[in-house]
Amino acid sequence: MFSLRTKLILFMSMLTIFIGILSCLFFLIHSKSQQEEALKKLGTSLVMQLAQDSEVKHAMNYAQSAFLDAPIKRVQTLDMEEEIGYCRISNIKSVIIEEKAPWINVQMKKIPTRHDYQNPDVQLTHRKITSSGETFYDFSIPVVEKQTFSEEAFAAQLLGEIPVKAEQKILGFVQIGLSPHKLNERIHRSILRSIIPMGVCIVFGGIGITLFLTKYFVSPVRHMASITLDIARGNLARSVNIRSRDEIGQLSTNFNQMTKALKASYDEKEKIMAQLRENVNNLSNANKELVKINEQLNEAQERLVRSEKLAVVGKLASGVGHELRNPLGAIRNALFVIKKKAVNHSILNDDQKINQLVEIIEKETDRSIKIVNDLLGFSRTAKPAVSPTNIRSLIESSLSRLKMPEIINKVIQVEDSLPLIPVDANQIEQVLINLIQNALDAMPNGGWLTILAQREDKFLAITITDTGCGIPDTVKNKIFDPLFTTKPKGIGLGLAISLNVIQRHEGFIDLKSKEGEGTSFTVKLPITKT
Amino acid sequence: MPFLNAKEIMIEKYLHQRNIQIFTALWFILVIFSPQIFAKENMIVIVQSQQIAAYNEAIKGFEEGCKGKSISINSIYNLNGDADEGKRIIQNIKGDKHKPDLVLAVGILAATLVKEQFTDIPIIFCMVINHKRFNLEGANITGISSEVSVEDQFAILKELLGARKNVGVIYDPMKTGKIISEAGVVAKRLEFNLIKTKITSENEVASALKNMIDKIDALWMIPDSTVITKNSLNVISKTILEHRLPTFCTSDAIVKAGALVSVSPDYTYTGLQAARMAQTLLNDPSTTSLGITQPDKLKLTLNTQTAEIIGMNLTSFQSHPDVVLYP
């Protein structure tokens, strides 16, 4: 693919060469025509001079060739460039003299003689004749004895009469042949000295002008093309710096205006985009905020529901506890008495069956009492009585109150130099016991119990991890609900009470569990009392 | 007789005595110089360029005019239109021991050669066509133009054309350029639109006429030897008759060739006019030249056959004095 510049240079160069060749041809033809015209004028003047020479007329009258020496010499002196190839003078009877230049090869008899010279109306003629490979411009004129004065002939015509014409007797005939060899030399010289240099000048000048014009016209276009590319790449700050008053200048001005408008539009778009991005960010933040608020709302709602449940459960528990504790206490006391009497009477030792039943009654009564106590405990959760407490000792105390199966491996990691935290030691100990007991319950086949206590920013985190069965996802959000349990013998108050206690301490309980891998409860308690 | 006072009587006596003195002086002058005055007859030589009827008419008129004026026409020389021969003849006249008192040159060849050879005696030339082309002015040269003035020609032309204005003219600027520039001024004054075409050779006449023929109402032919030739006259005559256009010229010969009207000098009267000039010059030797004057008497030549062909009524022209009708 050729560039515009190359195309222009090629086209203009071809045109220039064409014009150069045409000009050379034109000047060659013109020069040749001029030279031929000059030759014809020379021939005419020479032949007329000879024809009008009185000595020539005498020579013709008397057929004396000697009389022609002087006239011929006179004519030869006028032939500065020796162009006369031959000269023939004859009277009506015969040729008086024939002369030819030494450099002429053709024989005089081969040069045709005029045959119509007897007709006085035939004036000067010239023709181009070629003989034996040589060309001559032949000039022929009749020589008349007397010529009428032309103005008088005109006067006679105008005044209404044929002029009294003297007898125009033709004496003879003058013929001169001019050789074109000098003419050809001149043309050749003209070709070498003028036409070829002129052609070369036209071609090179034309090509030079073409290059200049191409540079002048195409450079701004190329410059603009490069700037257009820059602009297409996004550099809208570029502008064309052409200040000419022609079409290119107008184009560059328009181009700059267009770029300016484009830049303004681009800037406007960027501004709008920035605003949009800001709006999107704001919306995103607002959305996050909303999600957070929503979560908080959900949490609050859950808490509220739980609180309501707790309140209901607490009320129920309180009522049931009060109603059942006393009968249960009476059953227990009665059972104690029975048992004491039976021991005293050795009833129990004898009747194994009764003994077992008593134990069952005792066990179930204790269990019922425990349930009733739990219910009462749940309903009566008191406001924590906080005091600075060492969490390590609290953990150890909790562990000591639990029966740790042998199949359980325990790991306790308590960070050194943990601060004392303002908690109700009894309530927190109960929470830890609940959580550790749950962990132990989840690992009936043994496993690892890990208790980790560490500081996390403004909180102290106690994480109790087991490698038990884990909590299914479907029940994760229910396990802190009161009366919800997965244990066959549980009543579902442990975690609810624990959560209630921790919340009263302005702390949190986090749950992480994966079914089949284990569960991790993290209790976070504020280090300082707010 | 009325009564005169003394003073008046004295004045009358004085005048009477004065008359007697003048008369006596005149008588003495006549007695002393009468042989020279009455005995001398001036000798004039006539040279004519060639033997044509128009020249002969002028010479005849001159001879008539000289009769009884103590002017003797010594010889009439014919130059036969030959410059060399003419020169020899004039040189012979000049070398003659009886030198002429005045030379009348009839035609341009005669006028030119006589002017060249005679510088000390008065020369009168006539019958020179378009004399302004030739340098014929001189201290001893008097002439009669053979052309009618452009004003006179255009006056006739206006009468001929009526409301039509476009007049065509073909000319060779080398020969008749002066006439055309003069005609331009006159044409403007007379509200003619002069359509001019320059030519340089006889061969251009046909194309020049062809180019202008549709734009003109009349063709004006001036005495231009490039335009008026034997061949071109045929072409012009044929073309204008085909287009039914009037042709106006200053030559009755051209009217005979087909042109409609010509206004030209009366040749015999030109001779008579020259004779009067000769008499004036000879009677007052201190005057050597009377300048170049216009011919006194003109004649109008009409070609009735052409008028019929182009459908033009020439009745009004026939009432002009000195009208010649052809054929």
Interface residues (C-beta under 8 A of the other chain):
Chain A: K146 Q147 T148 F149 S150 E151 E152 A153 F154 A155 A156 Q157 L158 L159 G160 E161 P163 V164 K165 A166
Chain B: S49 Q50 Q51 I52 A53 A54 Y55 N80 G81 D82 A83 E85 G86 G107 I108 L109 M127 V128 I129 P223 S225 I228 T229 K230 S251 D252 A253 I254 K256 Y267
